[in-house]
Each structure stands twice: as C-alpha cells, then as structure tokens.
C-alpha cells in the first residue's frame, strides 16, 4: 500500500480532482492529466506501477492496484 500512497502523493502535486479514481476489471484509473506531470515524476510513477494511458493519454492507470 505504501507504493500506492506514494504515487497518489506525487499526482496530488498536479491535481486534486473531485472524483480522483475509477476502478474497472483489474484496472485502477487515476483522473490526472499526464500533460501536467513532469517527466521525472512520470518515470517515478512507472517505478510505482502507475502508467500513462497510451491510447487516450488523458489519465494514469495501474493494473497492480485495481481489481473489481
């Protein structure tokens, strides 16, 4: 859980959405626009298993922390 909290703390520097997360089958979506996040923080998020969505490029996701 510490890695998830660390990832959310990084993303909190860039946005504080009213509805920050969404969980679907084995995927946690985090509603923060990757364009706002520094390349260094994106690299750190990847180490924490949180990635930029490559299809829409509008949010972050993780398959490690999300399950329904």
C-alpha positions, 0 to 999 in steps of 0.5 A, a space after each residue: 500500500 505504501 507504493 500506492 500512497 506514494 504515487 497518489 502523493 506525487 499526482 496530488 502535486 498536479 491535481 486534486 480532482 473531485 472524483 480522483 479514481 475509477 476502478 474497472 476489471 483489474 484496472 485502477 484509473 487515476 483522473 490526472 492529466 499526464 500533460 501536467 506531470 513532469 517527466 521525472 515524476 512520470 518515470 517515478 510513477 512507472 517505478 510505482 506501477 502507475 502508467 500513462 494511458 497510451 491510447 487516450 493519454 488523458 489519465 494514469 492507470 495501474 493494473 497492480 492496484 485495481 481489481 473489481 
